[in-house]
Amino acid sequence: MPRALSFAKGHGTLNDFVILTDPDGAHDPTPAEVRFLCDRRAGVGGDGILRVVRARHIAGWTGDPDAWFMDYRNADGSLSEMCGNGVRVFLLFLKHAGLVPADTDTLEIGTRAGVRTGTYLPDGELRIWMGRPQVDAPGVRVAIGEEGWLARAVDVGNPHAVSILDADDSLAALDLTTRPAWTPAERFPQQANLEFVELLGGDEVRMRVFERGVGETFSCGTGTVAAASAVAAAQGRPEGSWTVHVPGGTLRVDLTGGDAYLTGPAVIVYEGTIEIPDLEDHA
């Protein structure tokens, strides 16, 4: 039987999400339901799903059972460890929905990459502690057609491969309509987010990204952290602040003492109800 489902829609620099409130863990969406909700023609449309659930309902969670947990799913229905833009939208929604006190300044939430701490800034933006990125030396080759670049594998709680383009490469001209390839193929058994970075001078870069389970998106929060961390490693500058321009806007990444912080906007666009049809899951 079809059933009605309440949802909210939000985005962080146009990286957009369908938000489901499920504090008691009453409904764990199936991959087919996720794909339907994220479908931009038949469903709501989004790069992924943010399920708002108490951490006690997440299998394997050993932290605070009363913490809010960001249960993130990619648009193809697969689970993901972490989503930097999603964390900001998640935190904003918690206030928007009255799930945390209005005067909350900082909040810890659970993710599959561990606890993340968010700060609500006076100007309305949110600053997220993104953990301690792990950056490898260039050891992966990423290719689009016949063109390829050496890339650094970067772990931001989820896997990335960051390619810094040469000065004569055109970031805008890259064809990201299909997933780029990488070698060695076994380097990312769970696939990876693939970032392509153009250096703009000083502490500014421009980035495009192909996200696993989604395709090219307007923005990727963990991807901006991976990009800044890879550029910092390449330039021997482990500390500093980076402005990262993505098609959906601009984000700031601060690297200090091995920790990374991501600052940017979040927007709750609208709320509604959608009828979920009977779906056959082939995942």
Backbone as CSV, one residue per row, in Angstrom:
resi,resn,N_x,N_y,N_z,CA_x,CA_y,CA_z,C_x,C_y,C_z
1,MET,0.841,-1.198,0.000,0.000,0.000,0.000,0.881,1.256,0.000
2,PRO,0.563,2.224,-0.850,1.284,3.502,-0.786,1.080,4.151,0.570
3,ARG,2.044,4.936,1.006,1.921,5.605,2.299,2.486,7.005,2.189
4,ALA,1.973,7.892,3.026,2.423,9.281,3.042,3.639,9.413,3.940
5,LEU,4.610,10.199,3.492,5.849,10.406,4.248,6.147,11.895,4.304
6,SER,6.338,12.413,5.510,6.712,13.820,5.678,8.215,13.972,5.480
7,PHE,8.619,15.100,4.921,10.030,15.332,4.642,10.311,16.827,4.673
8,ALA,11.578,17.156,4.701,12.036,18.524,4.467,13.096,18.465,3.381
9,LYS,13.332,19.591,2.736,14.353,19.688,1.690,15.322,20.791,2.099
10,GLY,16.628,20.489,2.013,17.639,21.476,2.363,18.845,21.351,1.471
11,HIS,19.720,22.348,1.515,20.957,22.261,0.737,22.070,23.052,1.415
12,GLY,23.289,22.660,1.099,24.481,23.398,1.486,25.295,23.657,0.241
13,THR,25.406,24.907,-0.172,26.015,25.286,-1.451,25.499,24.414,-2.595
14,LEU,24.165,24.256,-2.627,23.420,23.542,-3.679,23.669,22.037,-3.706
15,ASN,24.359,21.501,-2.725,24.423,20.059,-2.500,23.159,19.738,-1.702
16,ASP,22.148,19.109,-2.332,20.813,19.086,-1.744,20.418,17.717,-1.213
17,PHE,19.527,17.763,-0.212,19.190,16.574,0.545,17.707,16.543,0.888
18,VAL,17.166,15.330,0.918,15.846,15.084,1.472,16.053,14.680,2.931
19,ILE,15.337,15.341,3.838,15.531,15.130,5.275,14.318,14.399,5.846
20,LEU,14.564,13.280,6.505,13.507,12.486,7.129,13.697,12.486,8.637
21,THR,12.666,12.843,9.366,12.726,12.846,10.828,12.212,11.511,11.350
22,ASP,13.085,10.757,12.025,12.747,9.409,12.499,13.443,9.162,13.834
23,PRO,13.102,9.933,14.870,13.849,9.841,16.138,13.824,8.462,16.777
24,ASP,12.747,7.718,16.600,12.605,6.416,17.254,13.052,5.250,16.378
25,GLY,13.666,5.558,15.217,14.133,4.491,14.343,13.012,3.614,13.829
26,ALA,11.836,4.225,13.595,10.676,3.442,13.180,10.741,3.017,11.725
27,HIS,11.476,3.779,10.906,11.514,3.415,9.489,12.895,3.659,8.911
28,ASP,13.592,2.573,8.653,14.894,2.620,7.989,14.626,2.511,6.488
29,PRO,14.818,3.579,5.713,14.408,3.534,4.308,15.194,2.494,3.518
30,THR,14.509,1.820,2.626,15.165,0.853,1.759,15.918,1.595,0.656
31,PRO,16.888,0.937,0.018,17.558,1.587,-1.112,16.593,2.055,-2.193
32,ALA,15.542,1.281,-2.455,14.568,1.681,-3.471,13.838,2.952,-3.056
33,GLU,13.502,3.078,-1.774,12.839,4.288,-1.290,13.767,5.497,-1.384
34,VAL,15.043,5.287,-1.068,16.010,6.376,-1.191,16.107,6.834,-2.647
35,ARG,16.232,5.893,-3.555,16.318,6.247,-4.975,15.069,6.987,-5.442
36,PHE,13.905,6.550,-4.980,12.662,7.224,-5.352,12.641,8.656,-4.826
37,LEU,12.951,8.829,-3.560,12.910,10.167,-2.968,13.913,11.106,-3.627
38,CYS,15.069,10.591,-4.011,16.110,11.430,-4.611,15.901,11.662,-6.106
39,ASP,14.976,10.946,-6.694,14.717,11.102,-8.129,14.177,12.512,-8.396
40,ARG,14.798,13.222,-9.319,14.434,14.621,-9.564,13.202,14.765,-10.451
41,ARG,12.677,13.659,-10.947,11.459,13.706,-11.750,10.282,13.050,-11.026
42,ALA,10.502,11.856,-10.493,9.398,11.133,-9.864,9.258,11.434,-8.379
43,GLY,10.363,11.850,-7.724,10.344,12.058,-6.282,10.543,13.512,-5.897
44,VAL,11.220,13.714,-4.788,11.519,15.068,-4.312,12.722,15.630,-5.062
45,GLY,13.764,14.820,-5.185,15.011,15.252,-5.810,16.057,15.604,-4.785
46,GLY,17.240,14.993,-4.913,18.319,15.301,-3.985,19.544,14.472,-4.289
47,ASP,20.690,14.927,-3.744,21.933,14.171,-3.868,22.024,13.061,-2.831
48,GLY,21.120,13.102,-1.852,21.137,12.078,-0.815,20.027,12.285,0.190
49,ILE,19.970,11.386,1.158,18.970,11.394,2.231,19.674,11.623,3.561
50,LEU,19.127,12.513,4.383,19.569,12.679,5.758,18.445,12.187,6.666
51,ARG,18.666,11.054,7.341,17.668,10.574,8.306,18.075,11.030,9.693
52,VAL,17.176,11.718,10.376,17.421,12.259,11.711,16.927,11.228,12.719
53,VAL,17.876,10.554,13.386,17.514,9.435,14.247,18.392,9.453,15.496
54,ARG,17.849,8.976,16.608,18.667,8.836,17.812,19.704,7.732,17.595
55,ALA,20.906,7.978,18.088,22.030,7.086,17.798,21.808,5.675,18.319
56,ARG,20.971,5.512,19.326,20.740,4.165,19.887,20.141,3.205,18.861
57,HIS,19.566,3.751,17.807,18.929,2.905,16.810,19.863,2.532,15.661
58,ILE,21.136,2.929,15.759,22.113,2.623,14.714,22.952,1.425,15.149
59,ALA,22.901,0.361,14.387,23.643,-0.853,14.726,25.136,-0.561,14.803
60,GLY,25.764,-1.033,15.882,27.199,-0.871,16.049,27.625,0.420,16.711
61,TRP,26.683,1.326,16.985,27.040,2.595,17.630,27.370,2.357,19.094
62,THR,28.509,2.867,19.546,28.936,2.649,20.928,29.045,3.945,21.719
63,GLY,28.674,5.072,21.076,28.755,6.353,21.758,27.473,6.670,22.518
64,ASP,27.237,7.960,22.738,26.068,8.438,23.466,24.801,7.964,22.754
65,PRO,23.985,7.165,23.413,22.787,6.643,22.739,21.750,7.725,22.460
66,ASP,21.815,8.838,23.204,20.836,9.907,23.034,21.264,10.948,22.005
67,ALA,22.463,10.810,21.462,22.929,11.776,20.464,22.083,11.675,19.199
68,TRP,21.959,12.793,18.505,21.354,12.748,17.185,22.369,12.169,16.204
69,PHE,21.897,11.288,15.343,22.765,10.612,14.388,22.333,10.985,12.977
70,MET,23.301,11.383,12.159,23.042,11.687,10.753,23.218,10.407,9.940
71,ASP,22.115,9.755,9.654,22.126,8.523,8.862,22.051,8.938,7.401
72,TYR,23.205,8.942,6.738,23.281,9.483,5.382,23.280,8.387,4.325
73,ARG,22.481,8.589,3.284,22.412,7.652,2.154,22.671,8.442,0.867
74,ASN,23.482,7.874,-0.006,23.665,8.451,-1.329,22.394,8.290,-2.159
75,ALA,22.314,9.041,-3.252,21.109,9.016,-4.086,20.831,7.645,-4.690
76,ASP,21.877,6.814,-4.835,21.658,5.479,-5.398,21.218,4.469,-4.350
77,GLY,21.039,4.919,-3.115,20.573,4.048,-2.042,21.663,3.478,-1.170
78,SER,22.931,3.698,-1.536,24.042,3.150,-0.756,24.316,3.994,0.486
79,LEU,24.860,3.345,1.505,25.255,4.047,2.728,26.544,4.828,2.495
80,SER,26.687,5.940,3.199,27.938,6.700,3.161,28.349,7.034,4.586
81,GLU,29.659,7.101,4.789,30.166,7.342,6.135,29.915,8.780,6.599
82,MET,30.004,9.718,5.654,30.078,11.108,6.081,29.654,12.021,4.934
83,CYS,29.190,13.204,5.259,28.826,14.225,4.263,28.972,15.586,4.923
84,GLY,29.970,16.363,4.488,30.252,17.640,5.147,29.162,18.672,4.958
85,ASN,28.637,18.802,3.739,27.517,19.717,3.528,26.280,19.211,4.255
86,GLY,26.106,17.896,4.262,24.971,17.307,4.949,24.975,17.576,6.441
87,VAL,26.146,17.600,7.065,26.219,17.882,8.506,25.679,19.278,8.795
88,ARG,26.054,20.248,7.955,25.568,21.616,8.196,24.047,21.680,8.043
89,VAL,23.533,21.047,6.995,22.082,21.034,6.792,21.399,20.300,7.944
90,PHE,21.983,19.198,8.375,21.444,18.406,9.482,21.350,19.259,10.753
91,LEU,22.439,19.970,11.065,22.452,20.798,12.270,21.434,21.925,12.187
92,LEU,21.322,22.551,11.024,20.338,23.616,10.860,18.929,23.070,11.028
93,PHE,18.678,21.888,10.472,17.346,21.305,10.581,16.991,20.997,12.029
94,LEU,17.952,20.536,12.827,17.664,20.239,14.227,17.086,21.456,14.950
95,LYS,17.631,22.635,14.656,17.076,23.863,15.249,15.750,24.222,14.598
96,HIS,15.705,24.128,13.279,14.492,24.471,12.538,13.297,23.660,13.035
97,ALA,13.529,22.390,13.349,12.456,21.490,13.769,12.239,21.490,15.275
98,GLY,13.017,22.290,16.026,12.881,22.336,17.471,13.385,21.099,18.177
99,LEU,14.312,20.379,17.544,14.847,19.155,18.143,16.022,19.423,19.071
100,VAL,16.556,20.634,19.050,17.558,21.083,20.022,17.144,22.482,20.471
101,PRO,17.564,22.918,21.656,17.198,24.257,22.116,17.649,25.345,21.153
102,ALA,16.856,26.391,21.048,17.133,27.475,20.115,18.443,28.183,20.423
103,ASP,18.883,28.156,21.700,20.113,28.867,22.075,21.356,27.968,22.035
104,THR,21.238,26.776,21.433,22.389,25.884,21.301,23.481,26.550,20.472
105,ASP,24.709,26.547,20.997,25.849,27.121,20.264,26.671,26.047,19.566
106,THR,26.902,24.934,20.255,27.670,23.827,19.678,26.918,22.532,19.936
107,LEU,27.148,21.561,19.058,26.435,20.304,19.195,27.264,19.186,18.591
108,GLU,27.306,18.056,19.282,27.947,16.857,18.755,26.884,15.946,18.162
109,ILE,27.156,15.433,16.963,26.250,14.472,16.351,27.039,13.241,15.933
110,GLY,26.336,12.145,15.781,26.970,10.917,15.339,26.904,10.778,13.832
111,THR,27.964,10.221,13.261,27.986,9.829,11.858,28.703,8.487,11.771
112,ARG,28.677,7.860,10.606,29.397,6.603,10.449,30.903,6.815,10.422
113,ALA,31.349,8.069,10.332,32.772,8.384,10.429,33.150,8.798,11.847
114,GLY,32.206,8.703,12.785,32.464,9.099,14.164,31.718,10.370,14.531
115,VAL,32.017,10.905,15.708,31.351,12.115,16.191,31.891,13.335,15.445
116,ARG,30.986,14.215,15.057,31.356,15.491,14.462,30.734,16.599,15.301
117,THR,31.494,17.669,15.516,31.043,18.793,16.331,30.755,19.984,15.443
118,GLY,29.570,20.561,15.592,29.183,21.720,14.817,28.995,22.941,15.694
119,THR,29.331,24.106,15.167,29.147,25.376,15.854,28.232,26.263,15.022
120,TYR,27.186,26.788,15.662,26.282,27.731,15.011,26.899,29.126,15.128
121,LEU,27.259,29.732,14.023,27.929,31.022,14.032,26.915,32.167,14.018
122,PRO,27.294,33.338,14.550,26.354,34.468,14.621,25.831,34.913,13.264
123,ASP,26.630,34.720,12.188,26.195,35.175,10.867,25.288,34.165,10.161
124,GLY,24.945,33.070,10.850,24.058,32.080,10.277,24.769,30.905,9.629
125,GLU,26.077,31.030,9.402,26.811,29.901,8.850,27.124,28.886,9.956
126,LEU,27.614,27.734,9.553,27.945,26.686,10.511,29.377,26.238,10.287
127,ARG,30.072,25.979,11.391,31.458,25.526,11.345,31.515,24.118,11.913
128,ILE,32.079,23.188,11.142,32.072,21.778,11.514,33.499,21.288,11.707
129,TRP,33.752,20.644,12.847,35.008,19.913,13.000,34.901,18.645,12.183
130,MET,35.823,18.490,11.214,35.734,17.416,10.231,36.729,16.294,10.502
131,GLY,37.321,16.277,11.697,38.259,15.215,12.013,39.665,15.553,11.561
132,ARG,40.476,14.522,11.381,41.883,14.685,11.029,42.140,13.970,9.696
133,PRO,42.101,14.697,8.610,42.276,14.061,7.300,43.616,13.343,7.187
134,GLN,43.590,12.213,6.512,44.801,11.444,6.235,45.108,11.570,4.744
135,VAL,46.282,12.119,4.435,46.643,12.422,3.055,47.820,11.549,2.633
136,ASP,47.648,10.814,1.544,48.725,9.985,1.003,49.548,10.766,-0.016
137,ALA,50.734,10.270,-0.273,51.522,10.804,-1.386,50.817,10.442,-2.690
138,PRO,51.089,11.190,-3.770,50.460,10.844,-5.055,50.761,9.399,-5.430
139,GLY,49.715,8.608,-5.588,49.922,7.196,-5.898,48.777,6.588,-6.664
140,VAL,47.817,7.440,-7.036,46.656,7.003,-7.798,46.633,7.815,-9.092
141,ARG,46.286,7.165,-10.183,46.104,7.893,-11.436,44.613,7.914,-11.765
142,VAL,44.084,9.127,-11.942,42.679,9.312,-12.294,42.618,9.775,-13.742
143,ALA,41.725,9.174,-14.505,41.675,9.464,-15.936,40.268,9.783,-16.393
144,ILE,40.184,10.762,-17.287,38.949,11.076,-18.006,39.263,10.886,-19.479
145,GLY,38.767,9.812,-20.038,39.137,9.496,-21.409,40.624,9.210,-21.505
146,GLU,41.289,9.913,-22.421,42.720,9.716,-22.623,43.569,10.600,-21.713
147,GLU,42.930,11.510,-21.007,43.668,12.457,-20.168,43.693,11.961,-18.726
148,GLY,44.825,12.109,-18.042,44.921,11.614,-16.682,45.853,12.438,-15.821
149,TRP,45.706,12.272,-14.507,46.497,13.017,-13.542,46.847,12.100,-12.370
150,LEU,48.007,12.319,-11.773,48.305,11.691,-10.499,47.434,12.329,-9.425
151,ALA,46.950,11.519,-8.505,46.065,12.010,-7.459,46.536,11.527,-6.098
152,ARG,46.174,12.276,-5.078,46.420,11.877,-3.695,45.143,11.277,-3.120
153,ALA,45.271,10.121,-2.507,44.158,9.559,-1.744,44.066,10.310,-0.423
154,VAL,42.864,10.752,-0.081,42.637,11.498,1.154,41.444,10.879,1.869
155,ASP,41.618,10.565,3.141,40.547,10.010,3.967,40.010,11.108,4.870
156,VAL,38.741,11.479,4.673,38.082,12.477,5.531,36.919,11.787,6.259
157,GLY,37.144,10.529,6.617,36.064,9.706,7.147,35.369,8.977,6.028
158,ASN,35.546,9.444,4.809,35.135,8.757,3.584,36.254,8.945,2.559
159,PRO,36.303,8.120,1.519,37.467,8.113,0.637,37.383,9.120,-0.514
160,HIS,38.536,9.745,-0.806,38.642,10.729,-1.882,39.934,10.492,-2.659
161,ALA,39.912,10.917,-3.922,41.127,11.013,-4.724,41.142,12.416,-5.317
162,VAL,42.177,13.174,-4.996,42.247,14.581,-5.386,43.306,14.762,-6.462
163,SER,42.876,15.267,-7.614,43.780,15.569,-8.724,43.949,17.076,-8.831
164,ILE,45.188,17.542,-8.726,45.485,18.962,-8.908,45.857,19.172,-10.368
165,LEU,45.072,19.964,-11.074,45.259,20.129,-12.504,46.510,20.947,-12.816
166,ASP,47.070,20.699,-13.979,48.184,21.505,-14.463,47.664,22.872,-14.905
167,ALA,48.581,23.835,-15.011,48.189,25.205,-15.320,47.466,25.323,-16.658
168,ASP,47.790,24.448,-17.610,47.165,24.539,-18.936,45.924,23.667,-19.070
169,ASP,45.482,23.021,-17.985,44.252,22.238,-18.016,43.050,23.149,-17.776
170,SER,41.921,22.783,-18.324,40.685,23.543,-18.127,39.736,22.768,-17.224
171,LEU,39.534,23.267,-16.016,38.608,22.617,-15.091,37.203,22.608,-15.679
172,ALA,36.802,23.714,-16.272,35.441,23.831,-16.797,35.178,22.847,-17.926
173,ALA,36.217,22.448,-18.650,36.038,21.589,-19.818,35.973,20.104,-19.482
174,LEU,36.251,19.725,-18.242,36.257,18.308,-17.891,34.868,17.699,-18.078
175,ASP,34.815,16.524,-18.647,33.565,15.802,-18.846,33.328,14.874,-17.655
176,LEU,32.443,15.305,-16.772,32.127,14.508,-15.589,30.725,13.912,-15.686
177,THR,30.265,13.695,-16.906,28.953,13.073,-17.079,28.990,11.583,-16.764
178,THR,30.182,11.001,-16.823,30.355,9.613,-16.400,31.523,9.551,-15.418
179,ARG,31.571,8.491,-14.632,32.585,8.396,-13.583,33.976,8.237,-14.187
180,PRO,34.921,9.084,-13.777,36.309,8.877,-14.202,36.835,7.545,-13.665
181,ALA,37.858,7.037,-14.321,38.484,5.781,-13.890,39.693,6.080,-13.033
182,TRP,40.124,5.081,-12.253,41.368,5.245,-11.484,42.136,3.938,-11.476
183,THR,43.423,4.080,-11.332,44.310,2.923,-11.175,45.281,3.219,-10.035
184,PRO,45.636,2.215,-9.252,45.141,0.833,-9.336,43.677,0.736,-8.906
185,ALA,42.920,-0.090,-9.590,41.482,-0.193,-9.357,41.168,-0.621,-7.928
186,GLU,42.065,-1.435,-7.339,41.792,-1.959,-5.992,42.047,-0.939,-4.891
187,ARG,42.539,0.254,-5.242,42.853,1.254,-4.212,41.601,1.703,-3.472
188,PHE,40.457,1.711,-4.157,39.208,2.155,-3.531,38.146,1.063,-3.708
189,PRO,38.178,0.040,-2.868,37.218,-1.060,-3.027,35.770,-0.629,-2.820
190,GLN,35.559,0.458,-2.062,34.214,0.983,-1.844,33.931,2.188,-2.730
191,GLN,34.722,2.366,-3.780,34.685,3.529,-4.654,35.143,4.772,-3.882
192,ALA,35.137,5.912,-4.553,35.657,7.120,-3.928,35.029,8.344,-4.573
193,ASN,35.091,9.455,-3.860,34.745,10.753,-4.417,35.982,11.284,-5.142
194,LEU,35.800,11.824,-6.334,36.919,12.237,-7.169,36.879,13.752,-7.349
195,GLU,37.890,14.443,-6.793,37.955,15.894,-6.873,38.995,16.336,-7.903
196,PHE,38.660,17.392,-8.631,39.568,17.995,-9.602,39.722,19.458,-9.213
197,VAL,40.976,19.889,-9.017,41.250,21.179,-8.374,42.078,22.068,-9.282
198,GLU,41.636,23.301,-9.392,42.367,24.337,-10.109,42.917,25.330,-9.101
199,LEU,44.222,25.601,-9.151,44.838,26.562,-8.238,44.587,27.979,-8.760
200,LEU,44.095,28.849,-7.880,43.779,30.220,-8.280,44.803,31.224,-7.761
201,GLY,45.749,30.752,-6.975,46.738,31.640,-6.370,46.384,31.946,-4.929
202,GLY,47.414,32.194,-4.126,47.185,32.441,-2.706,46.559,31.224,-2.053
203,ASP,45.526,31.445,-1.283,44.856,30.366,-0.559,43.497,30.052,-1.167
204,GLU,43.346,30.247,-2.470,42.072,29.995,-3.136,42.222,28.910,-4.196
205,VAL,41.224,28.039,-4.245,41.180,27.002,-5.277,39.751,26.890,-5.791
206,ARG,39.634,26.313,-6.971,38.321,26.000,-7.538,38.258,24.495,-7.733
207,MET,37.067,23.917,-7.490,36.954,22.457,-7.476,35.672,21.992,-8.149
208,ARG,35.775,20.868,-8.855,34.608,20.103,-9.275,34.759,18.692,-8.717
209,VAL,33.632,18.001,-8.562,33.681,16.698,-7.911,32.691,15.742,-8.552
210,PHE,33.127,14.489,-8.683,32.242,13.383,-9.041,32.086,12.542,-7.785
211,GLU,30.869,12.533,-7.224,30.635,11.820,-5.969,30.163,10.393,-6.234
212,ARG,30.731,9.464,-5.473,30.294,8.075,-5.593,28.811,7.975,-5.226
213,GLY,28.098,7.176,-5.961,26.689,6.969,-5.673,25.786,8.095,-6.114
214,VAL,26.358,9.149,-6.746,25.543,10.298,-7.137,25.888,10.759,-8.552
215,GLY,27.175,11.067,-8.793,27.601,11.715,-10.022,28.181,13.079,-9.701
216,GLU,28.298,13.944,-10.701,28.803,15.284,-10.400,27.764,16.045,-9.590
217,THR,28.212,16.700,-8.532,27.342,17.521,-7.710,27.857,18.958,-7.699
218,PHE,27.000,19.871,-7.252,27.380,21.280,-7.198,28.380,21.559,-6.090
219,SER,28.495,20.641,-5.141,29.384,20.859,-4.006,29.553,19.554,-3.253
220,CYS,30.671,19.419,-2.556,30.926,18.271,-1.687,31.743,18.782,-0.507
221,GLY,31.160,18.744,0.679,31.844,19.307,1.848,33.104,18.544,2.210
222,THR,32.998,17.214,2.305,34.208,16.445,2.595,35.209,16.593,1.452
223,GLY,34.697,16.771,0.238,35.576,16.956,-0.910,36.377,18.243,-0.837
224,THR,35.769,19.315,-0.324,36.522,20.565,-0.178,37.629,20.401,0.861
225,VAL,37.334,19.650,1.922,38.363,19.390,2.933,39.479,18.544,2.337
226,ALA,39.102,17.524,1.562,40.108,16.690,0.901,40.950,17.516,-0.055
227,ALA,40.306,18.400,-0.821,41.031,19.231,-1.781,42.011,20.156,-1.081
228,ALA,41.557,20.850,-0.046,42.444,21.754,0.684,43.595,20.987,1.322
229,SER,43.303,19.810,1.869,44.346,19.015,2.515,45.380,18.536,1.499
230,ALA,44.926,18.145,0.306,45.850,17.676,-0.732,46.716,18.808,-1.252
231,VAL,46.119,19.983,-1.473,46.894,21.135,-1.943,47.896,21.560,-0.879
232,ALA,47.452,21.586,0.384,48.358,21.951,1.480,49.534,20.989,1.548
233,ALA,49.269,19.681,1.380,50.350,18.696,1.410,51.295,18.898,0.233
234,ALA,50.737,19.161,-0.942,51.567,19.344,-2.136,52.471,20.564,-2.015
235,GLN,51.995,21.575,-1.312,52.756,22.811,-1.166,53.555,22.876,0.128
236,GLY,53.490,21.806,0.927,54.232,21.794,2.184,53.732,22.813,3.187
237,ARG,52.427,23.045,3.188,51.815,24.048,4.074,50.696,23.389,4.870
238,PRO,51.037,22.656,5.918,50.015,21.887,6.621,49.025,22.732,7.414
239,GLU,49.335,23.989,7.653,48.447,24.863,8.425,47.951,25.999,7.531
240,GLY,46.731,26.462,7.797,46.230,27.619,7.072,44.756,27.496,6.750
241,SER,44.228,28.547,6.130,42.822,28.591,5.730,42.749,28.636,4.211
242,TRP,41.811,27.891,3.664,41.645,27.795,2.221,40.222,28.162,1.835
243,THR,40.099,28.983,0.820,38.804,29.289,0.230,38.623,28.370,-0.972
244,VAL,37.543,27.597,-0.945,37.301,26.611,-2.001,36.016,27.000,-2.735
245,HIS,36.161,27.320,-4.004,35.013,27.673,-4.841,34.502,26.419,-5.542
246,VAL,33.219,26.170,-5.395,32.559,25.046,-6.059,31.424,25.618,-6.896
247,PRO,30.863,24.842,-7.834,29.787,25.394,-8.653,28.609,25.952,-7.857
248,GLY,28.396,25.419,-6.641,27.264,25.868,-5.834,27.562,26.988,-4.863
249,GLY,28.797,27.491,-4.828,29.112,28.572,-3.888,30.545,28.510,-3.419
250,THR,30.759,28.964,-2.199,32.112,29.051,-1.641,32.114,28.540,-0.217
251,LEU,33.141,27.763,0.133,33.318,27.219,1.466,34.715,27.541,1.961
252,ARG,34.890,27.526,3.282,36.206,27.761,3.864,36.646,26.531,4.636
253,VAL,37.895,26.152,4.426,38.491,25.020,5.137,39.663,25.536,5.940
254,ASP,39.644,25.284,7.241,40.749,25.661,8.129,41.486,24.394,8.542
255,LEU,42.798,24.391,8.359,43.646,23.273,8.756,44.560,23.747,9.867
256,THR,44.475,23.094,11.011,45.293,23.499,12.143,45.563,22.314,13.052
257,GLY,46.833,22.074,13.356,47.211,21.005,14.269,46.766,19.628,13.829
258,GLY,46.613,19.427,12.533,46.149,18.139,12.028,44.646,18.033,11.910
259,ASP,43.919,18.989,12.508,42.461,18.985,12.447,41.983,19.825,11.267
260,ALA,40.787,19.503,10.785,40.177,20.262,9.694,38.810,20.763,10.132
261,TYR,38.503,21.992,9.732,37.212,22.611,10.030,36.619,23.134,8.721
262,LEU,35.331,22.924,8.550,34.624,23.360,7.346,33.558,24.371,7.741
263,THR,33.562,25.526,7.082,32.601,26.577,7.383,31.839,26.947,6.121
264,GLY,30.521,27.051,6.244,29.716,27.441,5.101,28.248,27.554,5.474
265,PRO,27.423,27.891,4.489,25.994,28.090,4.740,25.208,26.800,4.668
266,ALA,23.980,26.877,5.138,22.995,25.807,4.983,21.629,26.459,4.883
267,VAL,20.729,25.822,4.151,19.395,26.372,3.917,18.369,25.250,4.023
268,ILE,17.288,25.493,4.753,16.119,24.627,4.696,15.159,25.275,3.702
269,VAL,14.849,24.565,2.632,14.121,25.171,1.518,12.603,25.073,1.707
270,TYR,12.132,23.861,2.020,10.691,23.701,2.209,10.424,22.372,2.903
271,GLU,9.174,22.185,3.325,8.714,20.930,3.919,7.475,20.460,3.177
272,GLY,7.241,19.158,3.229,6.080,18.640,2.522,5.788,17.208,2.873
273,THR,4.865,16.639,2.129,4.483,15.237,2.275,4.458,14.614,0.890
274,ILE,4.996,13.428,0.781,5.014,12.714,-0.490,4.454,11.319,-0.291
275,GLU,3.772,10.814,-1.306,3.243,9.452,-1.243,4.289,8.494,-1.788
276,ILE,4.658,7.532,-0.961,5.636,6.523,-1.362,4.868,5.337,-1.953
277,PRO,5.115,5.033,-3.223,4.424,3.891,-3.812,5.029,2.568,-3.340
278,ASP,4.380,1.491,-3.640,4.981,0.177,-3.400,6.172,0.034,-4.350
279,LEU,7.335,-0.268,-3.795,8.566,-0.305,-4.577,9.227,-1.662,-4.444
280,GLU,9.744,-2.152,-5.540,10.495,-3.407,-5.525,11.971,-3.066,-5.478
281,ASP,12.673,-3.595,-4.488,14.075,-3.245,-4.280,14.976,-4.253,-4.972
282,HIS,15.800,-3.743,-5.895,16.739,-4.610,-6.615,18.180,-4.412,-6.147
283,ALA,18.384,-3.620,-5.060,19.742,-3.351,-4.595,20.332,-4.572,-3.933
